[in-house]
Amino acid sequence: MKAKKVTILAAALVLAIGTAGCGSKKASDSGDILIGANFEMTGGVASFGTSSLNGVKLAVKQINDAGGVLGRKLKVEEADNASKAEEATRAAQKLVSDGAVALIGPVTTGNTMGAVPVAMEKKIPLITPTATAVKVTVDERTGKVNDYIFRACFIDPFQGQVMANFALNELKVKNVAIYVNSSSDYSKGLQKFFKETFTKGGGNIAAEESFQEKDTDFKAVLTLIKSKNPDAIYVPGYYEEVGKIVKQARDLGITVPILGGDGWDSPKIVDIAGKEALNNTFFSNHYAPDDTSKEIQDFVSAYKKEYNNQTPDALAALGYDSVKLLTDAITRAGTTESGKLKDALAATKDLKLATGTVTLNENHDPVKSAVVLEFVDGVQKFKTKIDPQ
């Protein structure tokens, strides 16, 4: 996921901490293992950060109850990045200085990119649960893998392909409009990969229109899109704008399927759009809570017990999986020393997690399935599972 680009202030902060090189406590192999949780607890995507941190805390609780890792307990230090890249930089700096052996988060690509330079400079492994843009783990300037950066989620090219193939093969639509957030690299990335796959498969793009983050009135553009008579509309974006778009589209009499990506996955979208408006909408996601696999049902049951019967979304599942990914690597490395830990993370293979069995490829991206979910009267329902080609 992607929010705002890293600002000049964020870059300046990275230079400052890079030149300082002091103040960060050396990790040792005694005492608690400190994990830094850098999440969007306030701001535009606070729902995402809250869910992810809940998943992190549940995993830590389970691991500590079972005896910890290497005979040591895990301890989580939280830092709120306020859904801003520059704040994600500050949060990462603080967590590293406080002695975190690894960072988990942020959630969105933009905010994660604010933390990546800190992790790379300080040589501290960072696992993002849900930042899906390619450039998170691979430096787009050099094409080289960022050695200390990992993720628990699939990437945008796969997600865009999943929804394009779903539109073509499951919904049998051939004429689709795309409504994209032009201020979001996440949204534009999904637009690109959806369009490439859809047109290659014989589909036609009826219209391509854009909106901006924090827009609230979409009726004029939706009226234009309606005039193009699309069979479906693809809206890759985050829940806050998407909820308003879906509601206003239905108010205008647009009844065709509306499709999207994992940025839809928040209970807030139902509050914003309304249950009825969300009928006949579909989005790609990392897991389905009603999937019958043992790993998923064990996780869902534990999460509901911990959080007042709340059904976990994919953000919670991926936060949970990020801790499991990290602790598996610590166990195999036999230490929290950063160099050995990042090597162990890179070697992750066939690890069973809540969102699937994960092997990290050469770019530190998980190779695993995606699911398509459908909203039925405000409830997410498992529609289909798509395996990587």
C-alpha positions as CSV (number, residue, x, y, z in Angstrom):
1,M,0.0,0.0,0.0
2,K,1.2,3.5,-0.7
3,A,0.4,6.8,1.0
4,K,2.6,9.9,0.5
5,K,6.1,10.1,-0.9
6,V,9.0,10.6,1.4
7,T,9.5,14.2,2.0
8,I,12.7,16.3,2.1
9,L,12.3,16.4,5.8
10,A,12.3,12.6,6.0
11,A,15.5,12.5,3.9
12,A,17.1,15.0,6.1
13,L,16.3,13.0,9.2
14,V,17.9,9.9,7.6
15,L,21.1,11.9,6.9
16,A,21.1,13.0,10.4
17,I,20.8,9.6,11.9
18,G,23.2,8.2,9.4
19,T,25.9,10.6,10.3
20,A,25.3,10.3,14.0
21,G,25.7,6.5,14.1
22,C,25.5,6.7,17.9
23,G,22.6,6.5,20.4
24,S,21.4,3.1,19.1
25,K,21.8,0.4,21.8
26,K,23.6,-2.7,20.7
27,A,21.5,-5.8,20.6
28,S,22.6,-8.6,22.9
29,D,21.6,-12.2,23.2
30,S,20.3,-11.8,26.8
31,G,17.2,-10.2,28.3
32,D,14.0,-9.5,26.4
33,I,14.0,-9.3,22.6
34,L,12.8,-5.9,21.7
35,I,10.7,-5.6,18.5
36,G,9.9,-2.1,17.2
37,A,6.3,-1.7,16.0
38,N,6.1,1.4,13.6
39,F,2.4,1.8,12.8
40,E,-0.3,4.2,11.6
41,M,-2.1,4.6,14.9
42,T,-3.6,7.9,14.0
43,G,-4.2,9.7,10.7
44,G,-5.7,8.7,7.4
45,V,-5.2,5.0,7.6
46,A,-5.4,4.5,11.4
47,S,-7.7,1.5,10.9
48,F,-4.9,-0.3,9.1
49,G,-2.3,0.4,11.8
50,T,-4.6,-0.6,14.6
51,S,-5.5,-3.9,13.1
52,S,-1.8,-4.7,12.3
53,L,-0.7,-3.9,15.8
54,N,-3.4,-6.1,17.2
55,G,-2.1,-9.0,15.2
56,V,1.5,-8.3,16.3
57,K,0.4,-8.2,20.0
58,L,-1.5,-11.5,19.7
59,A,1.5,-13.3,18.1
60,V,3.8,-11.9,20.8
61,K,1.5,-13.0,23.5
62,Q,1.2,-16.6,22.1
63,I,4.9,-16.9,21.6
64,N,5.7,-15.6,25.2
65,D,3.0,-17.9,26.7
66,A,4.8,-20.8,24.9
67,G,8.2,-19.9,26.4
68,G,9.5,-17.2,24.1
69,V,12.3,-17.4,21.6
70,L,15.7,-18.8,22.4
71,G,14.6,-18.9,26.0
72,R,13.8,-15.1,26.0
73,K,10.6,-13.1,26.0
74,L,9.5,-10.8,23.2
75,K,8.8,-7.2,24.1
76,V,7.0,-4.8,21.7
77,E,7.7,-1.1,21.7
78,E,5.1,0.9,19.8
79,A,5.6,4.1,17.8
80,D,2.8,6.0,16.0
81,N,3.8,7.3,12.6
82,A,0.5,9.3,12.3
83,S,0.1,7.9,8.7
84,K,2.9,10.2,7.5
85,A,6.2,9.2,5.8
86,E,8.3,11.7,7.7
87,E,6.8,10.5,11.0
88,A,7.6,6.9,10.0
89,T,11.2,8.0,9.7
90,R,11.2,9.5,13.2
91,A,9.5,6.5,14.6
92,A,12.1,4.1,13.0
93,Q,14.9,6.2,14.3
94,K,13.5,6.1,17.9
95,L,12.9,2.4,17.9
96,V,16.3,1.6,16.6
97,S,17.9,3.9,19.2
98,D,15.9,2.2,21.9
99,G,17.5,-1.2,20.9
100,A,15.0,-2.9,18.7
101,V,16.5,-5.9,17.0
102,A,14.0,-5.6,14.2
103,L,11.2,-3.3,13.0
104,I,7.7,-4.4,12.0
105,G,5.7,-1.9,10.0
106,P,4.7,0.6,8.7
107,V,1.6,-0.6,6.8
108,T,1.5,1.6,3.6
109,T,4.2,1.7,1.0
110,G,4.7,5.5,1.4
111,N,5.2,5.3,5.1
112,T,7.3,2.2,4.8
113,M,9.6,4.1,2.4
114,G,10.0,6.6,5.1
115,A,11.5,3.9,7.4
116,V,13.5,1.9,4.8
117,P,16.5,4.3,4.7
118,V,16.8,4.0,8.5
119,A,16.7,0.2,8.6
120,M,19.2,0.1,5.7
121,E,21.6,2.6,7.3
122,K,21.5,1.0,10.7
123,K,21.4,-2.6,9.3
124,I,18.2,-3.5,11.2
125,P,15.8,-6.0,9.6
126,L,12.4,-4.4,8.7
127,I,9.3,-6.5,7.9
128,T,6.3,-4.6,6.5
129,P,3.1,-6.6,6.9
130,T,1.3,-4.9,3.9
131,A,3.4,-2.6,1.8
132,T,2.8,-4.0,-1.6
133,A,4.8,-1.8,-4.0
134,V,7.8,-3.5,-5.7
135,K,10.2,-0.7,-4.7
136,V,9.9,-1.4,-1.0
137,T,12.3,-4.4,-1.2
138,V,14.1,-3.5,-4.5
139,D,15.8,-0.2,-4.9
140,E,14.2,1.3,-8.1
141,R,17.3,3.3,-8.9
142,T,19.8,0.4,-8.8
143,G,17.6,-2.6,-9.2
144,K,19.3,-4.2,-6.2
145,V,17.5,-5.9,-3.4
146,N,17.4,-4.0,-0.1
147,D,19.2,-6.5,2.1
148,Y,17.4,-5.7,5.3
149,I,13.9,-5.1,4.0
150,F,11.2,-7.9,3.9
151,R,7.5,-8.2,3.6
152,A,4.7,-10.6,4.6
153,C,2.3,-9.7,1.8
154,F,2.2,-10.3,-2.0
155,I,3.1,-7.5,-4.3
156,D,1.1,-5.1,-6.6
157,P,1.9,-6.9,-9.9
158,F,0.3,-10.1,-8.6
159,Q,-2.6,-8.3,-7.1
160,G,-3.4,-6.3,-10.2
161,Q,-3.2,-9.5,-12.3
162,V,-5.5,-11.3,-9.9
163,M,-8.3,-8.8,-10.3
164,A,-7.9,-8.5,-14.0
165,N,-8.2,-12.2,-14.5
166,F,-11.1,-12.4,-12.0
167,A,-12.9,-9.7,-14.1
168,L,-12.3,-11.6,-17.4
169,N,-12.7,-15.2,-16.3
170,E,-15.2,-15.1,-13.3
171,L,-17.3,-12.0,-14.0
172,K,-17.0,-12.4,-17.8
173,V,-16.7,-8.6,-18.3
174,K,-14.9,-7.1,-21.3
175,N,-15.4,-3.3,-20.8
176,V,-14.0,-1.8,-17.6
177,A,-13.6,1.7,-16.4
178,I,-10.7,2.5,-14.0
179,Y,-11.0,5.2,-11.3
180,V,-7.6,5.7,-9.7
181,N,-6.1,7.8,-6.9
182,S,-3.5,9.8,-8.8
183,S,-1.8,10.9,-5.5
184,S,-1.1,7.3,-4.5
185,D,1.7,5.2,-6.0
186,Y,-0.1,2.1,-4.6
187,S,-3.3,3.0,-6.5
188,K,-1.4,3.8,-9.7
189,G,0.6,0.6,-9.5
190,L,-2.5,-1.5,-9.3
191,Q,-4.0,0.5,-12.2
192,K,-0.9,-0.3,-14.3
193,F,-0.9,-4.0,-13.6
194,F,-4.6,-4.4,-13.8
195,K,-4.7,-2.6,-17.2
196,E,-1.8,-4.6,-18.7
197,T,-3.4,-8.0,-17.8
198,F,-6.9,-7.0,-18.7
199,T,-6.1,-5.7,-22.1
200,K,-3.7,-8.6,-22.8
201,G,-6.6,-10.9,-22.0
202,G,-8.9,-9.2,-24.6
203,G,-10.6,-6.6,-22.4
204,N,-11.2,-3.0,-23.2
205,I,-10.6,0.0,-20.9
206,A,-13.8,2.2,-21.3
207,A,-12.4,5.1,-19.3
208,E,-9.6,6.1,-17.0
209,E,-10.3,8.8,-14.5
210,S,-8.6,10.0,-11.4
211,F,-9.2,11.5,-7.9
212,Q,-7.0,12.8,-5.2
213,E,-6.5,11.7,-1.6
214,K,-9.0,13.3,0.8
215,D,-11.5,14.1,-2.1
216,T,-15.1,13.8,-0.9
217,D,-17.3,14.6,-4.0
218,F,-16.9,12.1,-6.8
219,K,-20.3,12.5,-8.5
220,A,-19.2,14.5,-11.6
221,V,-16.6,12.0,-12.6
222,L,-18.8,9.0,-11.7
223,T,-21.5,10.5,-14.0
224,L,-18.9,10.7,-16.8
225,I,-17.9,7.1,-16.2
226,K,-21.6,6.0,-16.2
227,S,-22.0,7.6,-19.7
228,K,-19.3,5.2,-21.0
229,N,-21.5,2.2,-20.1
230,P,-18.7,0.1,-18.5
231,D,-19.4,-3.5,-17.5
232,A,-17.5,-2.9,-14.2
233,I,-15.4,-0.3,-12.5
234,Y,-12.0,-0.9,-11.0
235,V,-11.2,1.4,-8.0
236,P,-7.8,0.7,-6.5
237,G,-7.6,2.8,-3.4
238,Y,-8.0,3.0,0.3
239,Y,-11.2,2.5,2.3
240,E,-11.8,6.2,3.1
241,E,-12.2,7.4,-0.5
242,V,-13.4,4.1,-1.8
243,G,-16.4,4.0,0.6
244,K,-17.5,7.4,-0.6
245,I,-17.1,6.4,-4.3
246,V,-19.1,3.2,-3.9
247,K,-21.9,5.0,-2.1
248,Q,-22.1,7.9,-4.6
249,A,-21.9,5.5,-7.5
250,R,-24.9,3.6,-6.3
251,D,-26.8,6.8,-5.6
252,L,-26.3,7.7,-9.2
253,G,-27.8,4.4,-10.3
254,I,-24.5,2.7,-11.2
255,T,-25.2,-1.0,-10.5
256,V,-22.3,-2.7,-12.3
257,P,-19.7,-4.6,-10.2
258,I,-17.1,-2.4,-8.5
259,L,-13.7,-4.0,-8.0
260,G,-10.6,-3.1,-5.9
261,G,-7.6,-4.1,-4.0
262,D,-6.5,-4.8,-0.4
263,G,-6.7,-1.2,0.5
264,W,-10.5,-1.8,0.8
265,D,-10.0,-4.1,3.8
266,S,-11.3,-2.1,6.7
267,P,-14.6,-2.4,8.7
268,K,-14.8,1.4,8.2
269,I,-15.7,0.9,4.6
270,V,-19.1,-0.5,5.6
271,D,-19.8,2.5,7.8
272,I,-18.9,4.9,5.0
273,A,-20.5,3.2,2.0
274,G,-23.4,1.3,3.6
275,K,-24.1,-2.4,3.5
276,E,-26.5,-2.3,0.5
277,A,-24.2,-0.1,-1.7
278,L,-21.4,-2.6,-1.2
279,N,-23.3,-5.5,-2.7
280,N,-21.8,-6.6,-6.0
281,T,-18.3,-5.4,-5.1
282,F,-15.2,-7.5,-5.0
283,F,-11.6,-7.0,-3.9
284,S,-8.3,-8.9,-3.8
285,N,-6.9,-9.7,-0.4
286,H,-4.3,-11.7,1.5
287,Y,-6.6,-14.1,3.3
288,A,-10.3,-14.9,4.0
289,P,-11.4,-15.3,7.6
290,D,-14.0,-17.9,6.5
291,D,-11.4,-20.0,4.7
292,T,-11.5,-23.5,6.3
293,S,-7.7,-24.1,6.6
294,K,-6.5,-25.0,10.1
295,E,-4.0,-22.2,10.2
296,I,-6.6,-19.6,9.4
297,Q,-9.2,-20.9,11.7
298,D,-6.8,-21.2,14.6
299,F,-5.7,-17.6,14.1
300,V,-9.3,-16.3,13.7
301,S,-10.4,-18.2,16.9
302,A,-7.5,-16.8,18.9
303,Y,-8.0,-13.3,17.6
304,K,-11.7,-13.3,18.5
305,K,-10.9,-14.5,22.0
306,E,-8.3,-11.8,22.5
307,Y,-10.3,-8.9,20.9
308,N,-13.9,-9.2,22.1
309,N,-15.1,-11.5,19.3
310,Q,-13.9,-9.2,16.5
311,T,-13.2,-10.9,13.2
312,P,-9.6,-10.2,12.1
313,D,-9.1,-8.4,8.8
314,A,-6.1,-9.1,6.5
315,L,-4.1,-6.3,8.2
316,A,-4.4,-8.1,11.5
317,A,-3.4,-11.5,9.9
318,L,-0.4,-10.0,8.2
319,G,0.8,-8.2,11.4
320,Y,0.5,-11.6,13.2
321,D,2.4,-13.3,10.4
322,S,5.2,-10.7,10.5
323,V,6.0,-11.7,14.0
324,K,5.9,-15.4,13.2
325,L,8.2,-14.7,10.2
326,L,10.6,-12.8,12.4
327,T,10.6,-15.3,15.3
328,D,11.1,-18.3,12.9
329,A,14.2,-16.5,11.5
330,I,15.5,-15.7,15.1
331,T,15.1,-19.4,16.0
332,R,17.0,-20.6,12.9
333,A,19.7,-18.0,13.3
334,G,20.1,-18.8,16.9
335,T,20.8,-15.2,17.6
336,T,19.3,-11.7,17.2
337,E,22.5,-10.4,15.6
338,S,21.3,-8.3,12.7
339,G,23.4,-9.8,9.9
340,K,22.6,-13.4,10.8
341,L,19.0,-12.5,11.3
342,K,18.5,-10.9,7.9
343,D,20.2,-13.9,6.3
344,A,17.8,-16.2,8.1
345,L,14.9,-14.1,7.0
346,A,16.0,-14.3,3.4
347,A,16.2,-18.1,3.6
348,T,12.6,-18.5,4.8
349,K,11.0,-21.5,3.1
350,D,7.7,-23.4,3.4
351,L,6.7,-21.6,6.6
352,K,3.1,-22.1,7.5
353,L,1.5,-18.8,8.5
354,A,-2.1,-17.6,8.9
355,T,-2.2,-16.2,5.4
356,G,-0.6,-19.2,3.7
357,T,2.6,-21.2,3.4
358,V,5.4,-18.7,2.7
359,T,8.7,-19.0,0.9
360,L,10.5,-15.7,0.4
361,N,11.9,-15.2,-3.1
362,E,15.2,-13.5,-4.1
363,N,13.5,-10.1,-3.7
364,H,12.3,-10.9,-0.2
365,D,8.7,-11.2,-1.4
366,P,6.4,-14.1,-0.3
367,V,5.3,-16.5,-3.0
368,K,1.7,-17.4,-1.9
369,S,-1.9,-17.3,-3.0
370,A,-4.3,-14.4,-3.1
371,V,-8.1,-14.4,-2.5
372,V,-11.0,-12.5,-3.9
373,L,-13.6,-11.4,-1.4
374,E,-17.2,-10.3,-2.1
375,F,-19.3,-8.0,0.1
376,V,-22.7,-9.5,0.8
377,D,-24.9,-7.2,2.9
378,G,-21.8,-5.6,4.5
379,V,-20.1,-8.9,5.3
380,Q,-16.9,-10.1,3.5
381,K,-17.4,-13.5,1.9
382,F,-14.7,-15.7,0.4
383,K,-15.2,-15.9,-3.4
384,T,-12.2,-17.6,-4.9
385,K,-8.5,-18.2,-4.3
386,I,-5.9,-17.4,-7.0
387,D,-2.5,-19.1,-7.0
388,P,0.7,-17.5,-8.4
389,Q,1.5,-18.5,-11.9
